[in-house]
């Protein structure tokens, strides 16, 4: 037999006044506007990342065409000319740029800098491909294993890998996992770099920095640090 339910009388909950002060609407609108700006900034960052990837792909193609950057020497060119940009990060943007070009059936120019290679400008064919996606989502999408022809394992519309052999599905799954690991490694590098630069009195230590966010960040770092220490 089920035990009897004990009846209690919880304290009456406070309710918001039916006639809210005028500043409530102003505050709500301010929150909506700022949230919208954060979302927009996220997608603006994606567009800039794609633009940078396209430009890197064009520099690589143009250098190969005129012999100034021979095949296999692009990494050396980056390390020589942009020493403050780790090549691992560069390869992240190269992947995004190459994937966007292929998805839009475009080719990087081997001649002069194309008109779209100006900050914020992208070919119209690429806009719908990247709409509503983050940099990490694009990276994983473009790194996704292409086993044979157009036979993908985890692309939309072919979730089960229909048309692929078992070996092909296994290979694609392994490559998908490798792409995820690579994306995580690059993101971890970016986070580590940010933390090293942000751990200063004028950034994280700024008197006006939100103390709740600082506390949340500190707890997350402590948890991650403990987890990493326990790894063998």
Kinemage of the C-alpha trace (Angstrom):
@kinemage 1
@onewidth
@group {chain A} dominant
@subgroup {mainchain}
@vectorlist {calphas} color= white
{ca unk a 1} P 0.000 0.000 0.000
{ca unk a 2} L 1.263 3.410 -0.856
{ca unk a 3} L 1.977 5.708 2.063
{ca unk a 4} L -0.460 8.520 2.616
{ca unk a 5} L 0.508 11.817 1.120
{ca unk a 6} L 1.364 14.350 3.777
{ca unk a 7} L -0.451 17.588 3.164
{ca unk a 8} L 1.542 20.730 3.810
{ca unk a 9} L 0.746 24.376 3.453
{ca unk a 10} L 3.597 25.986 1.531
{ca unk a 11} L 4.085 29.697 1.991
{ca unk a 12} L 2.183 31.772 -0.472
{ca unk a 13} L 4.306 32.646 -3.478
{ca unk a 14} L 4.893 36.278 -4.159
{ca unk a 15} L 3.421 37.425 -7.435
{ca unk a 16} L 4.514 40.153 -9.779
{ca unk a 17} L 2.394 43.239 -9.479
{ca unk a 18} L -0.377 43.424 -12.059
{ca unk a 19} L 0.699 46.946 -12.856
{ca unk a 20} L 4.418 46.594 -13.389
{ca unk a 21} L 6.579 49.698 -13.258
{ca unk a 22} L 7.342 51.269 -16.612
{ca unk a 23} L 11.011 50.297 -16.372
{ca unk a 24} L 10.133 46.571 -16.641
{ca unk a 25} L 9.299 46.904 -20.337
{ca unk a 26} L 12.432 48.957 -20.918
{ca unk a 27} L 14.600 46.332 -19.199
{ca unk a 28} L 12.970 43.485 -21.152
{ca unk a 29} L 13.589 45.257 -24.440
{ca unk a 30} L 17.201 45.963 -23.479
{ca unk a 31} L 17.727 42.256 -22.715
{ca unk a 32} L 16.173 41.231 -26.055
{ca unk a 33} L 18.314 43.725 -27.950
{ca unk a 34} L 21.517 42.568 -26.271
{ca unk a 35} L 20.705 38.894 -26.785
{ca unk a 36} L 20.060 39.599 -30.446
{ca unk a 37} L 23.377 41.424 -30.723
{ca unk a 38} L 25.204 38.470 -29.145
{ca unk a 39} L 23.608 36.082 -31.641
{ca unk a 40} L 24.444 38.411 -34.513
{ca unk a 41} L 28.037 38.704 -33.313
{ca unk a 42} L 28.309 34.899 -33.302
{ca unk a 43} L 27.218 34.645 -36.935
{ca unk a 44} L 29.317 37.668 -37.913
{ca unk a 45} L 32.319 35.796 -36.508
{ca unk a 46} L 31.402 32.817 -38.693
{ca unk a 47} L 31.272 35.012 -41.793
{ca unk a 48} L 34.678 36.484 -40.931
{ca unk a 49} L 36.080 32.984 -40.407
{ca unk a 50} L 34.796 31.861 -43.811
{ca unk a 51} L 36.149 35.016 -45.423
{ca unk a 52} L 39.576 34.377 -43.875
{ca unk a 53} L 39.491 30.773 -45.069
{ca unk a 54} L 38.690 31.905 -48.614
{ca unk a 55} L 41.530 34.398 -48.586
{ca unk a 56} L 43.992 31.792 -47.305
{ca unk a 57} L 42.874 29.393 -50.036
{ca unk a 58} L 43.385 32.096 -52.659
{ca unk a 59} L 46.861 33.021 -51.384
{ca unk a 60} L 47.780 29.337 -51.451
{ca unk a 61} L 46.457 28.881 -55.004
{ca unk a 62} L 48.012 32.068 -56.328
{ca unk a 63} L 51.400 31.277 -54.786
{ca unk a 64} L 51.350 27.802 -56.295
{ca unk a 65} L 50.380 29.198 -59.709
{ca unk a 66} L 53.215 31.750 -59.947
{ca unk a 67} L 55.756 29.528 -58.178
{ca unk a 68} L 56.248 31.863 -55.219
{ca unk a 69} L 54.743 29.311 -52.799
{ca unk a 70} L 55.580 25.837 -54.167
{ca unk a 71} L 53.429 22.824 -53.377
{ca unk a 72} L 53.926 21.756 -49.761
{ca unk a 73} L 55.476 25.091 -48.733
{ca unk a 74} L 52.370 26.992 -47.634
{ca unk a 75} L 52.913 26.125 -43.990
{ca unk a 76} L 56.431 27.557 -44.151
{ca unk a 77} L 55.033 30.697 -45.816
{ca unk a 78} L 52.511 31.149 -42.990
{ca unk a 79} L 55.101 30.549 -40.271
{ca unk a 80} L 57.472 33.039 -41.935
{ca unk a 81} L 54.991 35.786 -42.790
{ca unk a 82} L 52.435 35.396 -39.976
{ca unk a 83} L 54.480 34.010 -37.062
{ca unk a 84} L 51.878 35.045 -34.474
{ca unk a 85} L 49.218 32.832 -36.146
{ca unk a 86} L 49.724 29.146 -35.237
{ca unk a 87} L 49.503 26.942 -38.303
{ca unk a 88} L 47.065 24.676 -36.472
{ca unk a 89} L 44.673 27.618 -36.312
{ca unk a 90} L 45.421 28.470 -39.938
{ca unk a 91} L 44.509 24.931 -41.006
{ca unk a 92} L 41.160 25.352 -39.232
{ca unk a 93} L 40.320 28.338 -41.451
{ca unk a 94} L 41.770 26.661 -44.539
{ca unk a 95} L 39.373 23.762 -43.999
{ca unk a 96} L 36.401 26.111 -43.669
{ca unk a 97} L 37.423 28.054 -46.774
{ca unk a 98} L 38.021 24.963 -48.896
{ca unk a 99} L 34.766 23.390 -47.752
{ca unk a 100} L 32.781 26.526 -48.546
{ca unk a 101} L 34.326 26.754 -52.022
{ca unk a 102} L 33.600 23.112 -52.800
{ca unk a 103} L 30.045 23.303 -51.464
{ca unk a 104} L 29.397 26.330 -53.672
{ca unk a 105} L 31.220 24.818 -56.693
{ca unk a 106} L 33.709 27.688 -56.752
{ca unk a 107} L 37.462 27.768 -57.250
{ca unk a 108} L 40.048 30.056 -55.614
{ca unk a 109} L 41.566 32.590 -58.015
{ca unk a 110} L 45.127 32.050 -59.215
{ca unk a 111} L 45.435 35.645 -60.350
{ca unk a 112} L 44.486 38.925 -58.717
{ca unk a 113} L 42.688 39.184 -55.392
{ca unk a 114} L 38.995 38.616 -56.072
{ca unk a 115} L 36.469 41.344 -55.208
{ca unk a 116} L 34.903 39.240 -52.453
{ca unk a 117} L 38.242 39.033 -50.654
{ca unk a 118} L 37.462 42.236 -48.812
{ca unk a 119} L 36.477 42.105 -45.123
{ca unk a 120} L 32.858 41.077 -44.724
{ca unk a 121} L 32.172 40.285 -48.397
{ca unk a 122} L 31.384 36.755 -49.484
{ca unk a 123} L 30.237 35.231 -52.777
{ca unk a 124} L 26.436 35.054 -52.945
{ca unk a 125} L 26.693 31.286 -53.558
{ca unk a 126} L 28.295 30.775 -50.132
{ca unk a 127} L 25.865 32.807 -48.043
{ca unk a 128} L 23.085 30.144 -47.881
{ca unk a 129} L 25.652 27.427 -47.106
{ca unk a 130} L 26.900 29.099 -43.926
{ca unk a 131} L 23.666 30.742 -42.777
{ca unk a 132} L 22.838 30.004 -39.122
{ca unk a 133} L 25.984 27.946 -38.481
{ca unk a 134} L 28.938 28.412 -36.163
{ca unk a 135} L 32.582 28.011 -37.142
{ca unk a 136} L 32.803 24.655 -35.351
{ca unk a 137} L 29.692 23.344 -37.135
{ca unk a 138} L 31.115 24.304 -40.515
{ca unk a 139} L 34.479 22.757 -39.688
{ca unk a 140} L 32.888 19.425 -38.751
{ca unk a 141} L 30.597 19.543 -41.790
{ca unk a 142} L 33.471 20.121 -44.200
{ca unk a 143} L 35.795 17.634 -42.500
{ca unk a 144} L 33.151 14.924 -42.651
{ca unk a 145} L 34.479 11.802 -44.335
{ca unk a 146} L 33.701 11.381 -48.008
{ca unk a 147} L 34.303 7.716 -48.611
{ca unk a 148} L 33.415 7.201 -52.234
{ca unk a 149} L 31.746 9.611 -54.652
{ca unk a 150} L 28.927 11.261 -52.675
{ca unk a 151} L 28.468 8.460 -50.165
{ca unk a 152} L 28.395 10.022 -46.697
{ca unk a 153} L 27.468 8.319 -43.470
{ca unk a 154} L 26.161 11.076 -41.268
{ca unk a 155} L 25.033 13.783 -43.648
{ca unk a 156} L 21.354 14.822 -43.554
{ca unk a 157} L 19.257 12.534 -45.729
{ca unk a 158} L 21.667 9.622 -45.442
{ca unk a 159} L 21.803 8.959 -41.712
{ca unk a 160} L 22.000 5.191 -42.141
{ca unk a 161} L 24.733 5.286 -44.765
{ca unk a 162} L 22.435 3.823 -47.405
{ca unk a 163} L 24.424 2.856 -50.475
{ca unk a 164} L 27.662 2.322 -48.537
{ca unk a 165} L 29.277 -0.952 -47.611
{ca unk a 166} L 29.904 -1.816 -43.975
{ca unk a 167} L 33.606 -1.088 -44.430
{ca unk a 168} L 32.822 2.308 -45.931
{ca unk a 169} L 30.505 3.179 -43.047
{ca unk a 170} L 33.142 2.136 -40.535
{ca unk a 171} L 35.812 4.206 -42.267
{ca unk a 172} L 33.491 7.217 -42.414
{ca unk a 173} L 32.660 6.872 -38.712
{ca unk a 174} L 36.361 6.761 -37.869
{ca unk a 175} L 37.007 9.873 -39.941
{ca unk a 176} L 34.049 11.673 -38.383
{ca unk a 177} L 35.476 10.889 -34.948
{ca unk a 178} L 38.908 12.123 -36.044
{ca unk a 179} L 37.337 15.354 -37.338
{ca unk a 180} L 35.543 15.875 -34.019
{ca unk a 181} L 38.789 15.313 -32.118
{ca unk a 182} L 40.616 17.765 -34.354
{ca unk a 183} L 37.885 20.376 -33.867
{ca unk a 184} L 38.040 19.901 -30.091
{ca unk a 185} L 41.838 20.199 -30.093
{ca unk a 186} L 41.739 23.438 -32.087
{ca unk a 187} L 38.993 24.870 -29.886
{ca unk a 188} L 40.932 23.853 -26.753
{ca unk a 189} L 43.965 25.670 -28.117
{ca unk a 190} L 41.861 28.783 -28.723
{ca unk a 191} L 40.383 28.612 -25.206
{ca unk a 192} L 43.816 28.126 -23.629
{ca unk a 193} L 45.188 31.075 -25.583
{ca unk a 194} L 42.250 33.245 -24.499
{ca unk a 195} L 42.665 32.285 -20.844
{ca unk a 196} L 46.361 33.173 -20.894
{ca unk a 197} L 45.603 36.605 -22.325
{ca unk a 198} L 42.452 37.226 -20.264
{ca unk a 199} L 44.046 36.407 -16.891
{ca unk a 200} L 45.005 40.011 -16.192
{ca unk a 201} L 43.858 42.916 -14.023
{ca unk a 202} L 42.384 44.796 -16.961
{ca unk a 203} L 40.290 41.876 -18.268
{ca unk a 204} L 39.088 39.073 -15.964
{ca unk a 205} L 40.370 41.045 -13.003
{ca unk a 206} L 38.657 44.269 -14.033
{ca unk a 207} L 36.579 45.713 -11.149
{ca unk a 208} L 33.488 45.839 -13.358
{ca unk a 209} L 33.789 42.273 -14.668
{ca unk a 210} L 30.634 40.343 -13.729
{ca unk a 211} L 31.487 38.496 -10.522
{ca unk a 212} L 28.946 35.711 -11.166
{ca unk a 213} L 30.472 34.949 -14.567
{ca unk a 214} L 33.947 35.026 -12.994
{ca unk a 215} L 32.762 32.536 -10.361
{ca unk a 216} L 31.193 30.266 -12.990
{ca unk a 217} L 34.384 30.380 -15.060
{ca unk a 218} L 36.528 29.612 -12.025
{ca unk a 219} L 34.392 26.569 -11.156
{ca unk a 220} L 34.515 25.286 -14.737
{ca unk a 221} L 38.311 25.691 -14.876
{ca unk a 222} L 38.702 23.906 -11.516
{ca unk a 223} L 36.512 21.013 -12.702
{ca unk a 224} L 38.354 20.688 -16.017
{ca unk a 225} L 41.715 20.975 -14.281
{ca unk a 226} L 40.821 18.187 -11.845
{ca unk a 227} L 39.603 15.983 -14.678
{ca unk a 228} L 42.812 16.544 -16.673
{ca unk a 229} L 44.998 15.768 -13.676
{ca unk a 230} L 43.230 12.439 -13.211
{ca unk a 231} L 43.826 11.364 -16.796
{ca unk a 232} L 46.493 8.724 -17.198
